[in-house]
Every structure is written in C-alpha cells, then in structure tokens.
C-alpha cells in the first residue's frame, strides 16, 4: 500500500514545480470565491449576496479552466488557446458591466455599493491575471492588457452613473490589482519554463558526455586501425601481384600482412581494455565535479592509494554507475561517497537522499541501483571478478545506499581513512 503523498515524492523537480504552479492558479480562483464572493454575505442581504457569489463562482471556474489550458500551451503541449482566452475576456467584461448595473439599478446603500464595487474590481483583476498568461512572452501586450481593462472599467463606471472621481479610483485600483496578478502569473510561467530548461540542459549534458566518450573511443580505434589496415591492404595487393607472376616474395608479403594483423588485434585489445578499466581516484574526482555542477552537495572521503588496479577498476565502475543514476533518476540534495579499508577488505559506500519512497522493481538498464535493473547486475558481475559483493537498498526514509565490498590481498595497504 502506498503511503499518502507518494505521488508527490515520485515526481521529479520540474514536475513538482509545474504542479505547484498549476495549483497556485487554481488557488487564485478559490481566493476569488472566498475573498470576493462569499464576503458579500456580510455586507448585503442574502438574495443579492447569492447573485454576486454566483457571478464570482462562474468567473473563477472559467479562470481555472483557462489557466490550466494556457499553462499547457506555455509548455508546448497544446496550441494557443485563443478561444478560451477570448471567452474569459468576454465573461470578465460582461460580469463587470452587470456588477456596475446592479449599483445603479439594484438596492441602494453604501454597503451595497461597496460589495458590488468589490466584485466589479475583483473579477477584472483576476481575469487580467489569467489573461496575461496568454501573452506572457510580450511585455507590452501584458501592460496594454492591464491598462486597457483599467481604462475601460473607468469609462464603463462613469457611463453607468458613477462620478468621475469614483471612476478614476476604480480604474487606479484595477491597475494596481491587475498589474500585481499579471506580474505574478508571468513570473510563475517564467520560473516554470526555466526549471524545465535547466532539467533539459542537465539531460543534454549527460547525452553529450556519452557522445564525447563514444567519439573518443572511435578516434582511438581509428588511430590504431587506420594505418595498419591500409598497410595490410597494400601488402595483400602486392602479394597477389607477386603470386600471379610466380614470385617467391609473395609469401614474405603475406607473412608480413599476417604479422601486422596480429599486432593490430593486440592493439585493439589494449584500447578496449583501457576503455573498460577505470581509475577509482579519477572516478571519485569526476563524481565530485559533476555532482557539484548539478547543484548537489558531494562529500567524498577515503584513501585509494595502493589498491590493486583490478580492485580500483571494479569500484570505479560502482562510483560511475551510482553517480549517473543519481543525476538521471533521483532528486538528491546531498551525496556521500566513502572509501574505507577495514582489515582485509575495502568498502565503498555511495549514499544519496534523492530516492522517492515506493520505488518498485524495474527492469530498466539505467534504473537506480537497487531496483533490480541490469545495471546493478552488471556491477555485480564486475565485482565478482575480484570476489567482491554489492548491496543496495533504502537505509532510512528517503536515503538510498549502495555498498560494494572487495577483499584485499595480503600485500594490500593497511586500514586507513583520510578525508579528501
């Protein structure tokens, strides 16, 4: 059974920011209903208060629906919702005119005027805030939207009988309220898009790192094989020509081509071996650098000097895989990597606080360590070569730990641990 709030923990950072932003706009609608609509029951009679509240509820519902659809457009998921924006603008204008008409033709009294005027200004302020989402990428359009609604509200109020001073005050109040809500909406969208852009940049950086490594490996193979293959081709062609002429030198040329082919095979093995073997100290330094660049606090401790090359290679792969999984799948704020050498063995631990609760088994090769993915199986295979073991699991709420343990040969360095 999933714990309450598990759906939130399973979201990554951009998804959390999007959910927060989306519900913030819905909360604006709740504020409009509670702060403007329901407050009228304490100012006017229940009949008029119900009419005003229904008007506010209708407007808030249209605002919520329009904000949700417009946010999808800002994230590139839907086309521009022009029809919904025009509908919201028309509903806002009609309700505002209806509110002013109630002031002139409805019940009289200062409290009635105050309640209706609050609805008049409120629906336009919240309406302008949501409409600004549809033109958030054009600053002049946002300013024109706020000023246009405010100027129009002042003219309508004056035309329906309000004094010029009351109409001016109404227009100024709408400028301030509408500008604040419009700025809040535009800034929220900008922040949301910035978070998604940063997340995409992080993924792009990871893909570029993989592509760069592939290019490096390709260049190494080209440097090793290019010249040798060209020589083998030339000597083989020469051997064919000599053989057709019955010359005994053809045998020597074929022997030389065979020797070069065997040498090329040995050099390719060396390149592949160097590509597969990693240095533990280099991987620790690289993990610290890439985690810090991603905004994650990285604590790396331990001493690696004197460890056998095969042990460093196996543990280096654990560091590389664990770091990659933290960047791709977690939402960690802190990662601690420690190398300890108790008597007769070396223990490497990688601990992070970014694994959400409720993460189930996965068959994904890139799944986080401990979820049963083939990446974990590959690490166990590498460690088995040096008689090592690997354990992974949640040690406490929200904290995940990968532990690799490898026995040391008798001539290995004594137990020690130094902060690095």
C-alpha positions in Angstrom: 0.0 0.0 0.0 1.4 3.4 -1.0 1.9 6.0 1.6 -0.1 9.3 1.5 1.9 11.8 -0.6 3.8 9.1 -2.5 2.6 10.6 -5.8 4.4 13.8 -4.9 7.7 12.0 -4.0 7.6 10.2 -7.3 7.7 13.4 -9.2 10.9 15.0 -10.3 11.7 18.6 -9.6 10.2 20.1 -12.8 7.0 18.1 -12.3 6.8 19.3 -8.7 7.2 23.0 -9.8 4.6 22.5 -12.5 2.1 21.0 -10.0 2.8 23.8 -7.6 2.3 26.5 -10.3 -0.9 24.9 -11.7 -2.5 24.6 -8.2 -1.4 28.1 -7.4 -3.6 29.4 -10.2 -6.4 27.2 -9.0 -5.9 28.7 -5.6 -6.4 32.1 -7.1 -9.9 31.0 -8.1 -10.5 29.8 -4.5 -9.3 33.2 -3.2 -11.6 35.0 -5.6 -14.6 33.0 -4.4 -13.8 33.3 -0.7 -12.4 36.8 -0.7 -14.9 38.5 -3.0 -18.0 36.3 -3.5 -18.6 34.8 0.0 -17.6 38.1 1.7 -20.7 39.8 0.2 -23.0 37.8 2.6 -21.7 40.0 5.4 -22.4 43.2 3.6 -25.7 42.8 1.8 -28.8 40.7 2.0 -28.8 37.0 1.2 -30.6 37.5 -2.1 -28.1 40.0 -3.6 -25.2 38.2 -2.0 -26.2 34.9 -3.7 -26.4 36.6 -7.1 -23.0 38.2 -6.6 -21.5 35.0 -5.3 -22.8 33.0 -8.3 -21.3 35.6 -10.6 -17.9 35.2 -8.9 -18.0 31.4 -8.9 -18.7 31.3 -12.6 -15.9 33.7 -13.3 -13.5 31.7 -11.0 -14.3 28.5 -12.8 -13.7 30.0 -16.2 -10.4 31.4 -14.9 -9.3 28.0 -13.6 -10.1 26.2 -16.8 -8.4 28.9 -18.9 -5.3 28.9 -16.7 -4.9 25.2 -16.9 -5.2 25.1 -20.7 -2.9 28.1 -21.1 -0.2 26.5 -18.9 -0.2 23.5 -21.3 0.3 25.9 -24.2 3.3 27.6 -22.4 4.9 24.1 -22.1 4.3 23.3 -25.7 1.7 20.6 -25.1 -1.3 22.4 -26.8 -1.9 25.1 -29.4 -2.5 28.6 -28.3 -6.0 28.6 -26.5 -7.2 31.8 -28.2 -10.9 30.8 -28.0 -10.7 30.2 -24.3 -8.9 33.5 -23.7 -11.5 35.4 -25.7 -14.2 33.6 -23.7 -12.6 34.6 -20.4 -12.2 38.2 -21.6 -15.9 38.4 -22.6 -17.1 36.8 -19.4 -15.0 39.2 -17.3 -16.3 42.2 -19.2 -20.0 41.1 -19.0 -19.8 40.3 -15.3 -18.2 43.6 -14.6 -20.9 45.5 -16.5 -23.5 43.5 -14.7 -22.0 44.5 -11.4 -22.0 48.2 -12.2 -25.6 47.9 -13.4 -26.5 46.4 -10.0 -25.1 49.5 -8.4 -27.3 51.8 -10.5 -30.5 49.8 -10.7 -30.4 47.5 -7.7 -30.8 48.0 -4.0 -29.4 51.3 -2.6 -27.0 51.8 0.2 -23.3 52.3 0.9 -22.8 48.7 1.8 -24.4 47.5 -1.4 -22.2 49.9 -3.4 -19.1 48.6 -1.6 -19.9 45.0 -2.2 -20.8 45.4 -5.8 -17.8 47.5 -6.5 -15.6 44.9 -4.9 -17.0 42.3 -7.3 -16.5 44.7 -10.2 -12.8 45.3 -9.5 -12.1 41.7 -8.3 -13.4 39.8 -11.3 -11.5 42.1 -13.6 -8.3 41.9 -11.6 -8.3 38.1 -11.5 -9.4 38.0 -15.1 -6.5 40.2 -16.2 -4.1 38.0 -14.2 -5.1 34.9 -16.1 -5.3 36.6 -19.5 -1.7 37.7 -19.0 -0.7 34.0 -19.3 -1.8 34.1 -23.0 0.5 37.0 -23.8 3.2 36.4 -21.2 6.0 36.5 -23.8 5.2 40.1 -24.8 5.7 42.6 -22.1 4.0 45.4 -24.0 0.9 43.3 -24.5 0.7 42.5 -20.8 1.0 46.2 -19.9 -1.6 47.0 -22.6 -3.9 44.4 -21.3 -3.8 45.8 -17.7 -4.1 49.5 -18.8 -6.8 48.6 -21.4 -9.0 46.8 -18.9 -8.5 49.6 -16.3 -9.3 52.4 -18.7 -12.3 50.5 -20.0 -13.5 49.9 -16.4 -13.3 53.5 -15.6 -15.2 54.6 -18.7 -17.9 52.0 -18.1 -18.3 53.0 -14.5 -18.5 56.7 -15.4 -21.0 55.9 -18.3 -23.3 54.0 -15.9 -23.6 56.9 -13.5 -20.5 56.8 -11.2 -18.8 60.2 -10.5 -15.6 60.9 -12.4 -13.7 60.6 -9.1 -15.2 57.2 -8.3 -14.5 56.0 -11.8 -10.9 57.2 -11.5 -10.4 55.5 -8.2 -11.9 52.3 -9.6 -9.5 52.4 -12.6 -6.5 53.0 -10.4 -7.5 50.2 -8.1 -7.8 47.9 -11.1 -4.4 49.0 -12.4 -2.7 48.1 -9.1 -4.6 44.8 -8.6 -4.4 43.7 -12.2 -0.7 44.5 -12.5 0.1 42.6 -9.4 -1.8 39.5 -10.5 -0.4 39.7 -14.1 3.1 40.0 -12.8 2.6 37.0 -10.6 1.3 35.0 -13.5 4.1 36.0 -15.9 6.8 35.4 -13.3 5.3 32.0 -12.4 5.4 30.9 -16.0 8.9 32.2 -16.5 10.1 30.2 -13.4 8.4 27.1 -14.6 9.9 27.3 -18.1 13.3 28.0 -16.5 13.1 24.9 -14.4 12.2 22.7 -17.4 15.0 24.3 -19.4 17.6 23.5 -16.6 16.4 19.9 -16.4 16.6 19.6 -20.2 20.1 21.1 -20.1 21.1 18.5 -17.5 19.9 15.7 -19.7 21.6 17.2 -22.7 24.9 17.4 -20.8 24.6 13.8 -19.9 24.0 12.8 -23.5 26.9 15.0 -24.7 29.2 13.3 -22.2 28.2 9.9 -23.6 28.6 11.1 -27.2 32.0 12.6 -26.4 33.2 9.3 -24.9 32.0 7.4 -28.0 33.8 9.9 -30.2 37.0 9.4 -28.1 36.7 5.7 -28.4 36.1 6.0 -32.1 39.2 8.2 -32.6 41.3 5.7 -30.6 40.2 2.8 -32.8 40.8 4.9 -36.0 44.3 5.8 -34.9 45.1 2.2 -34.1 43.4 0.5 -37.1 43.5 3.1 -39.8 47.2 2.9 -40.7 47.5 -0.8 -40.1 44.6 -1.7 -42.3 46.0 0.5 -45.1 49.3 -1.3 -44.8 47.6 -4.8 -44.8 45.6 -3.8 -47.9 48.7 -2.7 -49.8 50.8 -5.7 -48.8 47.9 -8.1 -49.7 47.6 -6.4 -53.1 51.3 -6.7 -53.6 51.3 -10.3 -52.6 48.5 -11.0 -55.2 50.5 -9.4 -57.9 53.7 -11.2 -57.0 51.8 -14.5 -56.7 50.4 -14.1 -60.2 53.9 -13.6 -61.5 55.1 -16.7 -59.7 57.5 -14.7 -57.5 58.5 -16.3 -54.2 58.4 -12.8 -52.5 54.6 -13.2 -52.3 55.0 -15.5 -49.3 57.0 -12.9 -47.4 54.5 -10.2 -48.1 51.6 -12.4 -46.8 53.6 -13.2 -43.7 54.2 -9.5 -43.1 50.5 -8.8 -43.6 49.6 -11.6 -41.1 52.1 -10.1 -38.6 50.5 -6.6 -38.9 47.0 -8.1 -38.5 48.1 -9.9 -35.3 49.7 -6.7 -34.0 46.5 -4.7 -34.8 44.4 -7.3 -32.9 46.7 -6.9 -29.9 46.5 -3.1 -30.0 42.7 -3.2 -30.3 42.6 -5.4 -27.2 44.7 -2.8 -25.4 42.4 0.0 -26.4 39.3 -1.8 -25.3 41.0 -2.9 -22.0 42.0 0.7 -21.3 38.4 1.8 -22.1 36.9 -0.7 -19.8 39.3 -0.2 -16.9 38.8 2.9 -14.8 40.8 4.5 -12.1 39.0 4.9 -8.7 40.6 8.2 -7.8 39.7 9.7 -11.2 36.1 8.5 -10.8 35.9 10.0 -7.3 37.1 13.3 -8.5 34.8 13.2 -11.5 31.8 12.3 -9.3 32.6 15.3 -7.1 32.8 17.6 -10.0 29.7 16.5 -11.9 27.6 16.4 -8.7 28.7 19.9 -7.7 27.9 21.2 -11.2 24.4 19.8 -10.9 23.9 21.7 -7.6 24.3 18.6 -5.4 26.4 18.7 -2.3 29.1 16.0 -2.8 31.1 14.6 0.1 33.9 12.3 -0.9 36.1 10.7 1.7 38.6 7.9 1.8 42.1 6.8 0.7 42.6 4.9 -2.6 46.4 4.8 -2.9 48.0 1.3 -3.1 44.8 -0.5 -4.1 45.3 -3.1 -6.8 44.4 -2.0 -10.3 41.6 -4.6 -10.7 40.0 -3.5 -7.4 40.2 0.2 -8.4 38.6 -0.6 -11.8 35.7 -2.6 -10.2 35.0 0.1 -7.6 35.4 2.9 -10.1 32.5 1.4 -12.1 30.4 1.4 -9.0 31.1 5.1 -8.4 30.4 5.9 -12.1 27.1 3.9 -12.2 25.8 5.3 -8.9 26.6 8.9 -9.8 24.9 8.5 -13.2 21.8 7.1 -11.6 21.7 10.0 -9.1 21.8 12.5 -11.9 19.3 10.7 -14.1 16.7 9.3 -11.8 17.0 11.0 -8.4 16.3 14.3 -6.9 19.2 14.3 -4.4 20.4 17.3 -2.5 23.4 15.5 -0.9 25.5 12.6 -2.0 28.2 11.0 0.3 30.9 8.7 -1.2 33.2 7.0 1.3 36.1 4.5 0.8 37.1 2.6 3.9 39.7 -0.1 4.4 38.9 -2.2 7.4 41.3 -5.1 8.0 41.5 -7.3 4.9 39.0 -5.6 2.7 37.9 -2.3 1.1 34.4 -1.0 1.4 32.9 1.7 -0.9 29.6 3.3 0.0 27.5 5.7 -2.1 24.6 7.3 -0.2 22.1 9.8 -1.6 18.9 11.4 -0.2 17.1 11.7 -3.5 15.3 8.3 -4.0 11.5 8.7 -3.5 9.6 6.2 -1.3 7.7 3.5 -3.0 10.1 3.0 -5.9 9.2 -0.5 -7.1 11.3 -3.1 -9.0 12.4 -2.1 -12.5 14.0 -3.9 -15.4 15.4 -0.8 -16.9 19.1 -0.9 -17.6 19.5 2.6 -16.3 17.3 2.1 -13.3 18.7 3.2 -9.9 20.9 0.8 -8.2 18.9 -1.5 -6.0 15.8 -1.7 -8.2 16.7 -4.9 -9.8 17.9 -3.4 -13.1 20.5 -4.9 -15.4 22.9 -2.0 -14.4 23.0 -3.5 -10.9 23.6 -7.0 -12.4 26.5 -5.6 -14.4 28.1 -4.1 -11.4 27.8 -7.4 -9.5 29.5 -9.2 -12.4 32.4 -6.8 -12.4 32.8 -7.2 -8.6 32.6 -10.9 -8.8 35.8 -10.9 -10.8 37.6 -9.6 -7.7 35.4 -11.7 -5.3 33.5 -8.6 -4.3 29.9 -8.2 -3.3 27.3 -5.4 -3.8 24.4 -4.4 -1.6 21.8 -1.7 -2.3 18.7 -0.5 -0.5 17.0 2.1 1.5 18.6 2.6 4.9 16.1 5.2 6.2 13.3 7.3 4.8 14.4 8.9 1.5 18.0 7.8 1.8 19.4 5.1 -0.5 22.8 3.4 -0.1 25.0 1.3 -2.4 27.7 -0.7 -0.7 30.5 -2.5 -2.5 32.9 -4.7 -0.6 36.1 -6.3 -2.0 38.6 -8.5 -0.1 42.2 -7.3 -0.3 45.2 -9.4 -1.0 47.8 -9.8 1.8 50.2 -7.2 0.4 47.5 -4.5 0.2 47.8 -1.3 2.3 46.8 -1.3 6.0 43.4 0.1 7.1 43.2 3.9 7.0 40.7 6.6 6.1 41.7 10.2 5.1 39.3 13.0 4.1 39.8 14.1 0.6 
